[in-house]
Amino acid sequence: MALPSHVKILDVGPRDGLQNEKENVATQHKAQLVAMLQDAGLKEIEVTSFVSPKWVPQMGDNSAVMAAISRRSDVRYSVLVPNLKGLEPALASKPDEILVFTAASEAFTQKNINCSIAESLERFAPVIEGAHAAGVKVRAALSCALGCPYEGDISADQVEAVVKPLRALGVDAIDIADTIGVGTPRQVQAAMERALKHFPTAEVSGHFHDTYGQALTNLYASLELGVHSFHASVAGLGGCPYAKGATGNVATEDVVFLLNGLGIETGIDLDKLVDAGAFISGVLGRPPVSRVARALLAKRTG
Ligand SMILES: CC(C)(COP(=O)([O-])OP(=O)([O-])OC[C@H]1O[C@@H](n2cnc3c(N)ncnc32)[C@H](O)[C@@H]1OP(=O)([O-])[O-])[C@@H](O)C(=O)NCCC(=O)NCCSC(=O)C[C@@](C)(O)CC(=O)[O-]
């Protein structure tokens, strides 16, 4: 199959990238990051999450961040919602999309959202209904679709066993998430193929963490199946609080560099994206993880 001519990138930096930061990141810096990402051409940004602030304190300013962003009509803003308690403030913050999240692994689901996979699906039913009633699209993330920090290997059958009921619940789109970055290309394709059985290609995304350095390869393997929606985190920020040792998502700069080289359109200005990554890395007091960002920043300073 020919590779897609256009790829949609959703930057999860403000949410997935920052949620694990121990030091509080100021609301204005989060809003500034969103502003710089949209200036760079990102059309999809995951801004924050409406989870318990006791579990993830860094996202405790969720409503304030949503109020502080300068919205553009051509950009879609998404937020995470784990349950009905999170739905009301999430909808009040006027997102374009919400994300419910569960996993292909029982143990991870328990650690991450304190319930079983079946219970998570029960929780989502009224959340999905409420979001749709408000005209908001619902995406679902399937964590640990390629491996679990507690259970080890995850099979394509386990992936499909959760993808299928999510679709039946009315979820509009699905993210195949490699939470701990252990997936390799053939395994990624097997998982993607199960998702593509139940969701249209345009509604299937790859969400690859880069812990084992496989994320770009896995993205390419997904492109070979026609998948053309991916998540990435500016500067390579991130890590999951419930997956010890897992690094951030693949860096948005690295993905854009790859796609530029392949002649695949993203609409993203790489230089401005590097500026956004340099800004938030400066706030965090460390250099970007992105190799492309490091190379381009080094080139700038000669
Ligand atoms: C899901 C819960 C809330 C269940 O948590 P729980 O303790 O089982 O829930 P509960 O209903 O028993 O409530 C306990 C307390 O939390 C409060 N509470 C309950 N819900 C909310 C809410 N929505 N917003 C604010 N507060 C909430 C609730 O009011 C109560 O407060 P208290 O009475 O003790 O003062 C909890 O486990 C949680 O917040 N977990 C955080 C999960 C999380 O954010 N994980 C990281 C994001 S997922 C991810 O990164 C993976 C992804 C998507 O990127 C893909 C990938 O790479 O894998």
The ligand as a MOL file (V3000), in Angstrom:
LIG
                    3D

  0  0  0     0  0            999 V3000
M  V30 BEGIN CTAB
M  V30 COUNTS 58 60 0 0 0
M  V30 BEGIN ATOM
M  V30 1 C -9.9790 7.5380 37.7450 0
M  V30 2 C -9.8250 7.9980 39.1950 0
M  V30 3 C -10.4650 9.3490 39.3780 0
M  V30 4 C -10.5340 6.9950 40.0860 0
M  V30 5 O -10.1240 7.1990 41.4090 0
M  V30 6 P -10.8740 6.5500 42.6470 0
M  V30 7 O -10.1290 6.8990 43.8720 0
M  V30 8 O -11.1000 5.1140 42.3630 0 CHG=-1
M  V30 9 O -12.2560 7.3270 42.5400 0
M  V30 10 P -13.3600 7.6340 43.5570 0
M  V30 11 O -14.5950 7.7880 42.7230 0
M  V30 12 O -13.3560 6.6520 44.6950 0 CHG=-1
M  V30 13 O -12.9400 9.0690 44.1120 0
M  V30 14 C -11.8700 9.2550 45.0190 0
M  V30 15 C -11.6050 10.7400 45.1850 0
M  V30 16 O -11.2330 11.3030 43.9230 0
M  V30 17 C -12.1760 12.3040 43.5410 0
M  V30 18 N -12.3870 12.1950 42.0900 0
M  V30 19 C -12.8280 11.1190 41.4240 0
M  V30 20 N -12.8740 11.3960 40.1070 0
M  V30 21 C -12.4580 12.6660 39.9710 0
M  V30 22 C -12.2910 13.4980 38.8350 0
M  V30 23 N -12.5580 13.0740 37.6070 0
M  V30 24 N -11.8340 14.7420 39.0350 0
M  V30 25 C -11.5420 15.1890 40.2870 0
M  V30 26 N -11.6720 14.4340 41.3900 0
M  V30 27 C -12.1280 13.1780 41.2210 0
M  V30 28 C -13.4040 11.9850 44.3390 0
M  V30 29 O -14.1960 13.1300 44.4800 0
M  V30 30 C -12.8260 11.5150 45.6250 0
M  V30 31 O -12.3600 12.6310 46.3540 0
M  V30 32 P -12.4010 12.6430 47.9890 0
M  V30 33 O -13.8080 12.3300 48.3420 0
M  V30 34 O -11.4180 11.5780 48.4020 0 CHG=-1
M  V30 35 O -11.9390 14.0230 48.3270 0 CHG=-1
M  V30 36 C -8.3500 8.0470 39.6000 0
M  V30 37 O -7.8450 6.7630 39.5340 0
M  V30 38 C -7.5220 8.9590 38.7370 0
M  V30 39 O -7.7310 10.1690 38.6680 0
M  V30 40 N -6.5000 8.3880 38.1040 0
M  V30 41 C -5.5690 9.1850 37.3010 0
M  V30 42 C -5.3170 8.4650 36.0330 0
M  V30 43 C -4.4160 9.2910 35.1480 0
M  V30 44 O -4.5950 10.4860 34.9820 0
M  V30 45 N -3.4440 8.6030 34.5470 0
M  V30 46 C -2.5890 9.2240 33.5860 0
M  V30 47 C -3.3400 9.4930 32.3130 0
M  V30 48 S -3.5890 8.0400 31.2890 0
M  V30 49 C -2.1730 8.0000 30.3480 0
M  V30 50 O -1.2880 8.7980 30.5340 0
M  V30 51 C -2.1000 7.0000 29.2640 0
M  V30 52 C -2.3560 7.5940 27.8790 0
M  V30 53 C -3.7890 8.0950 27.7270 0
M  V30 54 O -1.5000 8.6880 27.6280 0
M  V30 55 C -2.1180 6.5180 26.8130 0
M  V30 56 C -0.8490 5.6900 27.0610 0
M  V30 57 O 0.2570 6.1170 26.7350 0
M  V30 58 O -1.0170 4.6020 27.6070 0 CHG=-1
M  V30 END ATOM
M  V30 BEGIN BOND
M  V30 1 1 1 2
M  V30 2 1 2 3
M  V30 3 1 2 4
M  V30 4 1 2 36
M  V30 5 1 4 5
M  V30 6 1 5 6
M  V30 7 2 6 7
M  V30 8 1 6 8
M  V30 9 1 6 9
M  V30 10 1 9 10
M  V30 11 2 10 11
M  V30 12 1 10 12
M  V30 13 1 10 13
M  V30 14 1 13 14
M  V30 15 1 14 15
M  V30 16 1 15 16
M  V30 17 1 15 30
M  V30 18 1 16 17
M  V30 19 1 17 18
M  V30 20 1 17 28
M  V30 21 1 18 19
M  V30 22 1 18 27
M  V30 23 2 19 20
M  V30 24 1 20 21
M  V30 25 1 21 22
M  V30 26 2 21 27
M  V30 27 1 22 23
M  V30 28 2 22 24
M  V30 29 1 24 25
M  V30 30 2 25 26
M  V30 31 1 26 27
M  V30 32 1 28 29
M  V30 33 1 28 30
M  V30 34 1 30 31
M  V30 35 1 31 32
M  V30 36 2 32 33
M  V30 37 1 32 34
M  V30 38 1 32 35
M  V30 39 1 36 37
M  V30 40 1 36 38
M  V30 41 2 38 39
M  V30 42 1 38 40
M  V30 43 1 40 41
M  V30 44 1 41 42
M  V30 45 1 42 43
M  V30 46 2 43 44
M  V30 47 1 43 45
M  V30 48 1 45 46
M  V30 49 1 46 47
M  V30 50 1 47 48
M  V30 51 1 48 49
M  V30 52 2 49 50
M  V30 53 1 49 51
M  V30 54 1 51 52
M  V30 55 1 52 53
M  V30 56 1 52 54
M  V30 57 1 52 55
M  V30 58 1 55 56
M  V30 59 2 56 57
M  V30 60 1 56 58
M  V30 END BOND
M  V30 END CTAB
M  END
